[in-house]
Amino acid sequence: MGITIRSVVDDDRQWIEKIMVDHWGSAKVVTRGRIHDALNCNGFVAEVDDEKVGLITYAIYGKECEVVTMNALKKGMGIGTALLSKVKEEAMEKQCRGIWLITTNDNTDAMRFYQKKGFYFVAVHKDAIKASRRLKPEIPLIGEHGIPIRDEIELVMPL
């Protein structure tokens, strides 16, 4: 069962909006005080047998590439790895110095995944979610594993 990775196309926008609302509360994503509209971000879709099974969105600013969102809809199949590899290829093609992302302190699964892929912790932005909730009130108070969502964790993969 092979995973196909392709660029987001306009016909994906309705599906992307559903993924964003189901997994992120809305298509609005806040990282380090910046609001992203995930519907308008660059991205890649993962498919298995023509079924959409994953999505990654990203933004490139100069020589930096930010992963805005990533969703692997089926676990343990290598979907996240394939999506991240595609963004890494894109970032290298654009001569980015690195890839960075923000996750929250409750997202232990993501922290484990990204470290295995070569990311380093570079900052803990203590209580940053308070400011993010002013921009996106949909951010829940309690996250994965019953952990209160408070801090932004910044990770970087040098290229």
BAFI-3210 file (N, C-alpha, C; in Angstrom, 3 decimals, decimal comma, padded with zeros to 6 digits):
// residues 159
n [1|2|3|4|5|6|7|8|9|10|11|12|13|14|15|16|17|18|19|20|21|22|23|24|25|26|27|28|29|30|31|32|33|34|35|36|37|38|39|40|41|42|43|44|45|46|47|48|49|50|51|52|53|54|55|56|57|58|59|60|61|62|63|64|65|66|67|68|69|70|71|72|73|74|75|76|77|78|79|80|81|82|83|84|85|86|87|88|89|90|91|92|93|94|95|96|97|98|99|100|101|102|103|104|105|106|107|108|109|110|111|112|113|114|115|116|117|118|119|120|121|122|123|124|125|126|127|128|129|130|131|132|133|134|135|136|137|138|139|140|141|142|143|144|145|146|147|148|149|150|151|152|153|154|155|156|157|158|159]
n.u [000,850|000,961|001,926|000,893|002,039|000,931|000,626|-001,517|-004,632|-007,173|-009,623|-009,357|-009,959|-012,432|-012,362|-010,008|-010,836|-012,710|-011,013|-009,394|-011,288|-012,275|-009,925|-008,453|-010,195|-010,805|-010,103|-008,240|-005,032|-002,770|000,498|003,181|002,038|001,223|-001,332|-002,480|-004,186|-005,160|-006,397|-005,365|-002,697|000,372|000,588|000,540|-001,051|-001,640|-002,257|-003,763|-004,539|-006,268|-007,653|-007,840|-005,533|-003,923|-002,518|-000,426|000,444|002,231|004,470|006,662|009,080|011,277|014,290|013,364|011,276|008,105|006,274|002,924|000,532|-000,050|-001,552|-001,992|-004,160|-004,450|-002,845|000,544|001,298|003,242|002,534|002,761|005,544|006,088|004,766|006,156|008,707|008,293|007,808|010,305|011,905|010,871|011,577|014,366|014,772|014,018|016,085|016,078|017,155|016,297|013,647|010,886|008,604|005,658|004,327|002,036|002,312|000,948|001,032|002,413|002,799|003,360|005,731|007,456|007,439|008,509|011,085|012,251|012,469|014,499|014,270|014,939|014,411|014,014|012,901|010,749|007,834|006,561|003,314|002,279|-000,031|-002,129|-002,110|-002,479|-005,074|-006,541|-006,488|-007,495|-010,066|-011,062|-009,201|-008,759|-008,914|-007,940|-005,896|-004,442|-004,208|-005,285|-003,885|-003,339|-003,442|-000,959|001,609|003,710|005,712|008,694|010,217|013,003|014,399|017,469|018,700]
n.v [-001,182|001,923|005,306|008,289|011,508|014,730|018,085|020,514|021,275|023,433|022,032|020,640|022,289|022,346|019,888|020,299|022,408|021,048|019,199|021,006|022,263|020,027|019,081|021,284|023,195|025,439|026,935|028,752|029,285|029,837|030,868|031,841|034,393|035,037|034,921|032,346|031,437|028,427|027,457|028,903|028,422|027,034|023,572|019,948|016,919|013,688|010,563|007,348|004,766|006,510|007,700|010,402|010,803|012,357|015,580|018,369|021,662|024,625|027,452|029,676|031,958|034,092|032,679|030,741|028,028|027,281|024,763|024,690|023,233|019,735|016,732|013,397|011,090|008,424|006,368|005,167|004,439|005,799|008,199|010,842|011,059|010,891|013,197|015,248|014,840|015,668|018,408|019,095|018,615|020,659|022,930|022,735|023,021|025,663|026,806|027,123|027,722|026,170|024,220|025,046|024,808|025,121|023,628|022,617|022,428|020,157|018,304|015,679|013,462|014,614|015,979|013,860|012,568|014,611|014,999|012,536|012,834|014,618|017,179|019,849|021,050|024,460|026,537|027,308|028,853|030,293|030,303|031,316|030,649|032,037|034,565|033,625|032,610|034,951|035,686|033,431|032,122|029,527|027,698|025,042|024,685|022,417|019,806|017,109|014,003|015,037|017,292|020,629|023,245|025,479|026,458|027,354|025,298|025,453|024,070|023,141|022,148|022,033|022,687]
n.w [000,000|-001,136|-000,414|-001,780|-002,416|-003,003|-004,291|-002,750|-004,210|-005,622|-005,491|-003,146|-001,043|000,445|001,779|003,243|004,907|006,496|007,801|009,225|010,936|012,349|013,613|014,546|015,385|013,849|010,617|011,120|012,339|014,935|015,458|017,347|017,686|015,149|012,753|010,760|007,833|007,204|004,952|002,909|002,897|001,578|000,704|001,124|000,201|001,403|-000,042|-000,131|-002,143|-003,596|-001,512|000,688|003,177|004,746|005,598|005,191|005,984|005,144|005,387|003,759|004,634|003,497|004,136|005,816|006,748|007,819|009,349|009,429|009,950|010,563|009,752|010,138|009,164|009,513|011,671|012,099|009,529|008,177|007,100|008,171|008,170|005,413|004,469|005,853|004,804|002,185|002,533|003,519|001,239|-000,408|001,090|001,004|-001,731|-001,998|-000,731|002,042|005,405|007,452|008,957|010,887|013,648|015,664|018,503|021,071|024,672|025,558|023,534|023,349|021,716|019,204|019,843|020,350|017,815|016,082|017,153|016,586|013,885|013,528|014,573|016,883|020,201|020,669|022,038|024,766|025,002|027,472|028,783|026,400|025,083|026,150|024,866|022,275|022,438|022,523|019,891|018,712|019,978|020,035|020,895|023,014|026,649|027,903|026,776|024,924|026,639|028,948|029,717|030,703|028,313|027,768|026,990|024,193|022,249|020,609|017,822|015,754|012,667|011,385|008,082]
ca.u [000,000|001,841|001,436|001,160|002,024|000,727|000,330|-002,906|-005,295|-008,399|-010,671|-009,119|-010,220|-013,543|-011,850|-009,057|-011,597|-013,261|-009,888|-009,003|-012,317|-012,309|-008,691|-007,853|-011,234|-011,109|-009,006|-007,301|-003,972|-001,935|001,840|004,019|001,306|000,880|-002,508|-002,412|-005,398|-004,662|-006,984|-004,568|-001,287|000,884|000,420|000,570|-002,042|-001,222|-003,340|-003,551|-005,644|-007,137|-008,287|-007,022|-005,216|-003,049|-002,356|000,547|000,464|003,485|004,702|008,086|009,392|012,704|015,051|012,793|010,064|007,319|005,169|001,788|-000,275|000,137|-002,519|-001,968|-005,482|-004,293|-001,577|001,433|001,480|004,296|001,928|003,414|006,926|006,071|004,391|007,263|009,792|007,956|008,060|011,761|012,364|010,474|012,399|015,732|014,721|013,919|017,323|015,799|018,156|015,721|012,202|010,508|007,185|005,183|003,296|001,688|002,920|000,208|001,132|003,592|002,996|004,040|007,109|008,215|007,560|009,421|012,462|012,731|012,719|015,661|013,991|015,466|013,697|014,789|012,290|009,447|007,237|005,714|002,002|001,997|-001,364|-003,049|-002,163|-003,053|-006,532|-007,151|-006,600|-008,265|-010,713|-011,408|-008,166|-009,296|-008,119|-007,332|-005,533|-004,182|-003,843|-005,793|-002,879|-003,734|-002,676|-000,445|002,867|004,106|007,020|009,259|011,184|013,671|015,259|018,399|018,892]
ca.v [000,000|003,069|006,647|009,288|012,882|015,694|019,451|020,904|021,939|024,124|021,062|020,118|023,307|021,966|018,818|020,920|023,132|020,051|018,702|022,082|022,433|018,814|018,855|022,507|024,115|026,329|026,998|029,754|028,705|030,889|030,476|032,976|035,628|035,210|034,166|031,712|030,827|027,171|027,246|029,620|028,034|025,973|022,299|018,662|015,932|012,291|009,677|005,911|004,249|007,659|008,222|011,407|010,283|013,262|016,941|019,244|023,018|025,277|028,804|030,014|033,377|034,248|031,425|029,898|027,305|026,921|023,811|025,316|022,127|018,408|015,750|012,054|010,607|007,015|006,286|004,030|004,082|006,609|009,354|012,051|011,046|011,200|014,609|016,072|014,703|016,494|019,804|019,240|018,761|021,993|023,904|022,659|023,598|027,123|027,166|027,513|027,308|025,187|024,099|025,215|024,642|025,310|022,745|023,018|021,600|018,911|017,448|014,839|012,604|015,411|016,245|012,617|012,386|015,576|014,729|011,381|013,283|015,504|018,505|020,185|022,062|025,689|027,486|027,119|030,176|030,079|030,964|031,970|030,304|033,114|035,527|032,938|032,512|036,235|035,669|032,235|031,655|028,103|026,846|024,515|024,830|021,121|019,134|015,673|013,350|015,824|018,290|022,011|023,841|026,771|026,918|026,986|024,651|025,721|023,087|023,497|021,179|022,726|022,035]
ca.w [000,000|-001,253|-000,106|-002,812|-001,898|-004,081|-003,854|-002,552|-005,333|-005,207|-005,166|-001,794|-000,012|001,320|002,632|004,171|005,925|007,430|008,619|010,139|011,964|013,178|014,371|015,049|015,836|012,723|009,645|011,629|013,164|015,511|015,900|017,754|017,499|013,735|012,337|009,441|007,305|006,648|003,627|001,925|003,010|000,716|001,392|000,434|000,606|001,289|-000,463|-000,268|-002,974|-003,906|-000,294|001,366|004,512|005,482|005,120|005,842|005,446|005,495|004,870|003,635|004,828|003,227|004,203|006,866|006,397|008,996|009,254|010,108|010,477|009,992|010,208|009,568|009,555|009,867|012,396|011,918|008,120|007,590|006,433|008,674|007,687|003,982|004,318|006,327|003,821|001,020|002,919|003,600|-000,147|-000,856|001,810|000,472|-003,070|-001,813|-000,025|003,430|006,395|008,340|009,098|012,287|013,926|017,026|019,034|022,431|025,710|025,752|022,356|023,563|020,540|018,182|020,278|020,144|016,362|015,462|017,591|015,816|012,512|013,479|015,130|018,201|020,979|020,741|022,970|025,382|025,166|028,639|028,810|025,106|024,599|026,563|023,761|021,112|022,617|022,166|018,432|018,344|021,207|019,941|021,499|024,278|027,873|028,200|025,530|024,928|027,906|030,073|030,088|030,394|027,214|028,238|026,416|022,840|022,167|019,285|017,367|014,513|011,987|010,468|006,775]
c.u [000,887|001,146|001,854|001,057|001,892|000,434|-001,173|-003,405|-006,603|-009,522|-010,515|-009,636|-011,355|-013,108|-010,877|-009,806|-012,192|-012,172|-009,506|-010,019|-012,331|-011,103|-008,130|-008,881|-011,680|-009,937|-007,960|-006,310|-003,092|-000,605|002,647|003,344|000,902|-000,332|-002,289|-003,815|-004,949|-005,239|-006,162|-003,077|-000,915|000,690|000,528|-000,478|-001,423|-002,445|-002,854|-004,771|-006,701|-007,940|-007,326|-006,813|-004,299|-002,912|-001,249|000,439|001,733|003,537|006,206|008,220|010,886|013,387|014,561|011,494|009,362|006,283|004,041|000,893|000,194|-000,881|-002,320|-003,251|-005,509|-002,910|-000,778|001,674|002,614|003,781|002,608|004,840|006,986|005,734|005,541|008,444|009,544|008,182|009,563|012,356|012,082|011,349|013,837|015,801|014,688|015,107|017,056|016,903|017,625|014,210|011,894|009,010|006,923|004,200|002,994|002,207|002,210|000,473|002,397|003,860|003,742|005,494|007,990|008,469|008,614|010,866|013,052|013,088|013,846|015,427|014,584|014,526|014,574|014,192|011,000|008,925|006,144|004,459|001,644|000,582|-002,400|-003,217|-002,792|-004,571|-007,243|-007,370|-007,476|-008,887|-011,068|-010,369|-008,681|-008,358|-007,342|-007,088|-005,354|-003,756|-004,288|-004,856|-003,400|-002,830|-002,272|000,673|002,989|005,528|007,518|010,337|011,736|014,445|016,175|018,519|020,304]
c.v [001,233|004,377|007,562|010,661|013,822|017,064|019,640|021,593|022,545|023,162|020,458|021,050|022,932|020,864|019,385|021,665|022,176|019,503|019,760|022,261|021,235|018,693|020,101|023,531|025,113|026,279|028,035|029,063|029,848|030,283|031,731|034,312|035,924|034,331|033,650|031,259|029,566|026,876|027,915|029,335|027,075|024,658|021,106|017,748|014,556|011,459|008,235|005,380|005,322|008,169|009,220|010,968|011,208|014,597|017,622|020,608|023,698|026,666|029,036|031,522|033,531|032,900|030,498|029,276|026,903|025,866|024,401|024,254|020,828|017,477|014,456|011,384|009,124|006,868|005,039|003,601|004,854|007,847|010,643|012,168|011,437|012,671|015,528|016,010|015,576|017,978|020,053|019,406|020,174|023,069|023,905|023,267|025,130|027,673|027,710|026,986|026,213|025,171|024,254|025,029|024,921|024,200|023,225|021,995|020,271|017,882|016,589|013,910|013,354|015,671|015,020|012,421|013,315|015,373|013,553|011,771|014,303|016,914|018,626|021,171|023,311|026,707|026,928|028,524|030,040|030,949|031,666|031,704|031,331|034,132|034,889|032,833|033,836|036,323|034,515|031,645|030,169|027,181|026,359|024,764|023,565|020,398|017,645|015,202|014,150|016,922|019,690|022,587|025,247|027,323|026,522|026,409|024,840|024,699|023,499|022,299|021,966|021,959|022,292]
c.w [000,000|-000,934|-001,249|-002,166|-003,090|-003,476|-003,664|-003,815|-004,833|-004,818|-003,767|-000,703|000,934|002,285|003,671|005,272|006,951|008,355|009,660|011,264|012,904|014,098|015,046|015,516|014,784|011,756|010,039|012,574|013,651|015,948|016,153|017,439|016,066|013,414|010,923|009,067|006,579|005,266|002,534|002,033|001,890|001,456|000,475|001,049|000,424|000,918|-000,483|-001,011|-003,226|-002,710|000,359|002,812|005,319|004,799|005,904|005,166|005,946|004,885|004,822|003,710|004,614|003,199|005,311|006,381|007,687|008,622|010,079|010,733|009,852|010,622|009,434|010,070|009,870|010,476|012,005|010,483|007,453|006,884|006,866|008,176|006,215|003,735|004,721|005,355|002,599|001,320|003,008|002,199|-000,660|-000,208|001,292|-000,923|-003,005|-001,028|001,384|004,341|007,302|008,254|010,575|012,426|015,392|017,338|020,445|023,425|025,935|024,659|022,402|022,383|019,442|018,577|020,060|018,645|015,777|015,909|016,822|014,382|012,416|013,979|016,529|018,884|021,021|021,703|023,535|025,643|026,227|028,560|027,504|024,611|025,067|025,438|022,519|021,223|022,350|020,657|017,932|019,605|021,198|020,577|022,853|025,459|028,186|026,884|025,707|026,315|029,128|030,544|029,757|029,302|027,629|027,374|024,948|022,916|020,740|018,979|016,010|013,987|011,061|009,161|006,265]
res [m|g|i|t|i|r|s|v|v|d|d|d|r|q|w|i|e|k|i|m|v|d|h|w|g|s|a|k|v|v|t|r|g|r|i|h|d|a|l|n|c|n|g|f|v|a|e|v|d|d|e|k|v|g|l|i|t|y|a|i|y|g|k|e|c|e|v|v|t|m|n|a|l|k|k|g|m|g|i|g|t|a|l|l|s|k|v|k|e|e|a|m|e|k|q|c|r|g|i|w|l|i|t|t|n|d|n|t|d|a|m|r|f|y|q|k|k|g|f|y|f|v|a|v|h|k|d|a|i|k|a|s|r|r|l|k|p|e|i|p|l|i|g|e|h|g|i|p|i|r|d|e|i|e|l|v|m|p|l]
***
